[in-house]
């Protein structure tokens, strides 16, 4: 009997269908996991603690959340505009290991606020709206079984700060707080001297699209400050602008235009670094209320430490507003969350950008982006993203409504997901380093030993440290990745060891807790927390 051969087109479609449905194909683009169906609140701000828990923080004038304060406790706040007697939590501690949620107590409004971890791991959180506008709050993290909570300090900011950006400074015991709505100034927390006030910075005062400025500390200790399309390099000690940088081509990038930015890893000899700024709303979209305007796909890359800095422009494969840019332990940058049309605000965006994109700054232009596996859950306005110590990326939030609303195209999102990049695939377990020993404290310019086990030793080996930033409104405040100098690993008993040199200075790595990752041939293991001192 003659065998009828399938047409070439049918064969091709069958092969494509098999590839799309195969685990190897999915692993090559990463995968998603739902960690919690209802976290109680929608995350507007988030930060990962050194105990592997995650602080989620919303605003207080949102009305009832879906988690009550424990033991019948209620917040009695006469200045609150919505619920003056409020028995619901607006902040929680989340445990990614098991999805557990514990209610936390916030007294004043944290809407669109800012924060940073100090050298000892304490979160210092500043500003907000209305009665919370000048407040300073702290939270000293504890193990997942603990009961640590927010404390509102008796000290206030000199000026009200709403939509500001914080950055830790060398020493690890002070932050700079930059900008805010109608506040083109900065100040320090705590103050450097008694009675110290605020300082003007002109780049913060340009018209429009300049809130939540992008702020990064450069390897010489100066600050890169970006607002709208303009950026400067500022010396912290003198307060002087030491370099005005060229305007980035294209569209505005800061709130409410909702672009994002990340600093590429600082590599040995740790004296130069590049900044990547991507996406955002179309020019004028937020001012004209154009909710359907196509978002930008453009990215600009600049080295502020160069003698004559200039922007190198390149397009992402997916246009995006309200994206989050996350440093990965491999040195790559993940661009995740957001929408393809509109701008930041309540109900002002559409066409969610469900597929993340990975950027590899070491590749040549034109080959740096890779589109990855998408989620089914839109994450638009008021979403967050954070790197976890095991290499996953935690994604939470999305509330494009004034109050919690569970209907419509983009309902208030209480679900929490984790995106697992392809490097976490089980097919890499044999070459994945498993750290067995690392000091709890690493010193500047000082050698230390890292021991690890591994199934097979192959390819390049790195030891990288990554900070735990404060994520809100498409920017991770204080985010940085440092590739440390390492000696080629050698056999040590039944395992392996390598000699690593600590960062050269607090300008490169301010005193804080960092996640230390061992990475072999692009495959990271689970990190260990270390304190740089």
N, C-alpha and C positions, 0 to 999 in steps of 0.2 A: 504494500500500500504506500502510495507517495505521501511524504510528509510536507505539509504546507508551511513554508517559512513565513515568519512574521515580517511585516514591513519594517524597514530601517527606522522610521519615525516611531512605530509602536515600541520597538526595542529600546530606543533612546528614552522615550517617556517612562518605560518600565524601570530603566536604570536610574533615572532622575528621581522617581518616586521612592525607590529603595534607598537611595542616598539620603533623601530628605527625612525619611522615617527611621534611619539607622541611628543607634546610639553614638556611633563614632562621629557622625555629622553634627549632631547636637553638641557633643563634647567639644568639637572644634570651635564652636561659637559660644560655649558656656551654657548654663542652665539656671532655672529659677526654682525657688522653694518657698512655700508659704509657711512662715514661722508662727504667726498669730493672726487669728481671724478677727479679733477685736481687742486692740490695745487700750481701749477705754478713752483715749484722746487721739486727736490727729496731730502728728508731729510737725510743728513749725520750726523748731530748733532741736538739734540733737548733738550729742557728744559721747564718745566711747571712753569709759573709765578704765583705769589700770587694773580693775577687778573683773574685766571682761563683761561688765554690764553697760547699759546705754541709757543716758539721760534723755528723755523726751520731754519737751516743753512746748506748750501752746500759749494762748493768751487767756486772761481771766474773764474778760468781758465778752465771752462767747456764749454765755448761758450754760445750761446743764451739759456736761459731757456724759459719757457712758460708764464712768467709774466714780463711786462715792469715796469720800474721805473715810478712813477707818474709825471705828469706835464712836460713831455718831458725831464726829467732829464737824464743825461748820465754820466757815470763814465769815467773820463779822467785819465788813469793810464799808463804812458809811460813804466813802468817796467813790465806791464802785458804781458804774453807770447802769449795769444790767441787773446783777443779783447782789444786793447789799448783804443778804444772808445766804451764803452759798455753801452747800454741803457736798459739792462735787469737786473732784480733783482736776487740775489743769496741767499737771506734770506727773510723770510716772518714771519709775526705774524699770527697765526692760532687760530680761535675761535671754540673750539669743540661744543659749544652750538648751533651754526647755520651753521658751515662750512665756515664762512667768512675768507677771506685771504687778508692781507694787505702787500704790498711790503715794504721791508726794504733795506737800503743802506749800502753795505760793500765796503770799499775802497781797502783793500789789501787781498791777498789770504788766506783763512781760511781752506784750505785743511788739513784734519787730525789734527785738532787743539784740544784745551782742554779748560775747564772753570769750574766755580763755582759761585753760588750766595753768595754775602757777607751778613753781618748781616742786612743791610737795604733793602735787596731785589735786589740790583744792581748785574747784571751779569757782571763778569770780565772774559774775554775770551782771551786766549793767544796763540801765535804761529801760525803755518801753514806752507805753502811752499813758496819758492822763496822770493818775496818781503814782504810776510807776516810773515816770519820765526821768527822774533824777536818782532813782534808787540803785543801791549796790547790794547784791545778794551773793551768798556763798553756799557751796555744798561740798563737804568733805566726803568723798566716796568711801564706801565700805564694801566688804564682801557681799555676795548676792543674798546671804542669809541675814545681813544686818538691817538696821532701821535708820540709816543716815537720811537727812532731809535738808531742805533749804532753810537758810537763816537770812533774815533781812538785817543788814548792819545798820548801825546808827550814823554812819558816814554817808554823805550824798555826793553826787557829781556836782561840779560847778555850774554846768548847764544841762538842761534836759536833752537827752539823747534818744532819738527815735530813728531807726534805720542807720545805725552807726556800725563801724568795724573796729574790732579790738585786735591787738597784736602783742604777744609777750615780748619783753625786752631782755637783753643780756643781764644776767643776774637771776632771772627767773622769778623775781619778787615784785615786778612792776609791769603794768600794761599801758600801752598808749591807746586811747579811744579816739577814733577819727570820724569827724563829720556827723551827719544826722540831718533830719529835715529842718531847713532854715537855720542851720548851725555849721557854717563853713570854718570850724575851728577844731582843735584837738586839745586833749588834756591827759593827765596821767593819773593812774590809780594803782597804788596810793600816790599822793603828791610827793614830788621830790623835795620840796621845802614847805614849811608851814605857810598857809595863806596863798599858795600858788594858785593861779587862775587858769585861763585858757589862752590858746595861741592861734592866731589866724593863719590859714593856709589857702592861698588864692585858688588852687586847683579844685578845692572843695566847693567853691562858690559860683562856679559856672552855672548858667541856666540849665536846669532840667537834667534828668537822666544821670544824676550824680550821687544817688544815695547808695548805701552799702558799698563804699569805695573798695577797690581791690588793693590790699596792702600786703607787701612782702618785705621781710628783712633780707638785705643783700649780704654777701659774705664779708664785706667791709664794715657792716653795722649800720649803714645807711638804709633808709626805707624807700622802696618803690611804691608810689601812691598813684593810683589810676582812677579817674572819674570822668564819665561820659565818653570822650574820645581822647582826652588829654592825660598826660602822666609826667611826673617829676621824680627826681631823686632828692630826698631830704635828709640832711644830717640831723640826727635826733638831739645831740648835745647842744648845737648852736641854734637849731630851728630854722636854718637857712636852706633854701633850695640850691643845691650844688649843681644840678643839671636839669634842664627842661628837655624833654624827649619829644620826638616828632608825634604829631597827631596820628592815631591809627586810622587807616582808610576805612571807608564804609560807614556803618551805622553806629549810633550810641550803644554802649555796652552795659551800663549800670542801671539799677532800679530807677524807673519801672520798665526799662527796656530789656532787662533780664538776660544779659549775657553772663558768661562765667570766665574764670581765670584759674590757672594753676602754675606753679613754678616747677620747671623740669628738675630732675634730681641734681643735687650739687655733687659733683664728682671731683676726685683728687686731681689737682692739688687744692681744690676747694676755694678757688679765688675768683671764680666767674660763674655766672648762672644765666639761664634764659627764662623768660616769662611767656606763657601761652594764653591768649585771650580769644575766646570763641563765641560765636552766635550772638543772639540778641534780637530785639524787635526791629522792624523796618524803621528807618528814619521818620520821625513825626507820628508814628502809629499811636503812641500813648497820649500825645497832645491833641490829636484829632479824634481819638476814640475809635480807631480803625481796627476792629477786632479780627477782621479777616485778612489783614496784611500778612504776606508771606514773611516768615522770620528769616534771619540771615543764616547763611551756611559758611560765612567767612571766618577764618582764624588768622590772627596775627601773632608772630613770634618775634621777640626782641631780646637783645642782650643789653641790659641797662649799664653793665659794667664795661662795655666796649668803649673805645675812644670816640667813635662816631656811630652811635646806635641807630638802627633803622628797622622798620617793620618788614618782615618777610611774610607775605600773604599766601594763603592756601585755603581751599574750600573743603569742608566736611562732606561726606556722602549724604548726610541727612541735615537739612536746615533745622535750627533749634533755638527756641527761646525758653528760658527757665530751666536750662540744663544744669546739672552738677558735674564738676570736673574733679575726679578723685585720683590721687597718686596711688599706684599699685606697687606692691613690693618688688616687681620686676623692673621698675623704672618707667613703665608705660603709664599712660593717663587714660582713665575710663571717663567717657562723656555719657551721662545717663539722665533720665527723667526729662520733663519738659513737653513743649508743644511745637508744632510746625507753623502755626499762625497766631497772630495776636501779640499781646504784651502782658506784663504782670499786673494782676488786679483781680477783683471779684468778677468772675464771668467774662473775662476779656481775652480768652484764648480758646483755640479749637484745634482739632486735628492732632491728637497726642502723638508725641514721638516715642513710640513703644520700644523701639530697638536701640540699645546702646551702641556706642562706637568706641573703638580702642585706638589710641594714638601712640605710635612709637617714634619718639623724637630722634632715635639713632638711624632710622631708615632715611633714604633719600626722598626728597619732595616728590609727591605723586604716588608714593607707596606707603605712606605713614598711617593711613586710616584703614580700619577693618570694621565692617558692620557685623553686629553680634545678634544672638538670639533675643527676641523680644519678649516682653511680658504682656499679659492680658489686662493688667491693671493700669489705667492712666495715672500718671503722677504729674500734675500740673502745678498750679500756684500753691505755695506753702507745702512743698515736699522737701525731704531731706535725704542725704546719702552719706554713708560713713564706711570706711574700711574697718573690717573686724580683724582681730589678731590671728584668725585662722586663714586669712586671705580672701574671705568672701566680702561682698559689699552689701551692707544693710540698707534697705530702702523703705521709707515710711512716709506717712502724711499725704497730703493733697486735699486742700479745702479751699475751694474758690467761691465760698459763700460767707456772708457776714456771721451767720449762725450755723450750727451743725444742721445739715440738710441731707437726708438720705434718699433723695429721689432726683431725677433729672439726668442729664448727660454725664455730669461729673459730680456724683454725690460725695459728701464728706467721707474721706477714706480712713478707716480705722485698721485696715489690714497691714501687716508688716511682712515684707519679703526679704529674701537674701538672694543676690545674684552670685553664682559661682563661676568665675572665669574658667576658661578651658584648662588653665594650669592646674586646677584642682581635680581633673579627671583621674579616675582610678588607674588608668593605663600609665600614669606617670609615677605611681607609688614607689616603684623600684628605684627611682632616681630622686625621690623627694627627701631632702635632709630632715632628720628629726633631732632637734637640739637636745643634748643631754646635760650640758653645763655651760653657763655663762654668768659672769659677775652681775650682781644686782645693781651695782653702780659702776659706770665707766667714766674715766677721767680724760680730760683734754690732753691730746698729744701723748697719751700713755698706752703702751701695748697691753693687750689682755688676750686670754685664750678662750676660744669657743670650741667645745667638743660636740660631736654629733655622730649619729648612725646613719647609714645609707646602704641601700641594696647594691647599687653599682655606682662607682665613681666615674664620671664622664663629663667632659666639657668644662666650661668656665665656672668659677665659683665666686659668689659675692656675699658680703654681709652688709645689709642695708638697714638703716633705722628710719622710721616714719613716725611723725608726730600724731597726736590725737586731736584734730581740729574741732572747732565749733561750727556746725553746718547750719546755715539758714539762708533762704532767699538766693539760692543758686551760687553761693560762695562759701568755701570752707575756710573760716578765719584761723590763721596760724598754721595752715597746712604746709609741711615741708618734708622732703625725702632727701636723705644723705647717703651716698655710697661711700662706705669706709674703705680705707686702704687695707688690703689683706695679703697674707702670704699663702702660697699654694698649699692646700691641705695635705697632711701626712697621716700615715697610720698611727693610731694611738690605742694600744691594746686591741680590743675587738672592734673599735670604732675608728673615728677620725678626729683630727684637731686642726685648727688653723690659728695663726697669730693675727690679731686685728689691732689697728691703731685707732684710738679714739679721735673724735673730731678735733680740728686744730684750734677752735675757739668757740666762745659763746655766741659770736656773730653768725657762725655757720650753724650751730645747734644750741639754741638757748637752753638754759637749765630747765629740764622738764622730764617727764616720763615718755619714753618712745617704745614702739614695737620694733624689736630687733629680729629681722628675718635672715635666714640663710637661704640662698638661692643658687641652685645648681642648674646650669644650662637652661636658664629661664623658668625653672620649676621651684617655687618657694615651699618651704615647710611652714608649720605653725610657728608663730613668733613667740618670743619671750619678752616680757616687759623689763626694761632697764631704765635707770635714771641717769641722765648725763649731768655731771657735776664738775 
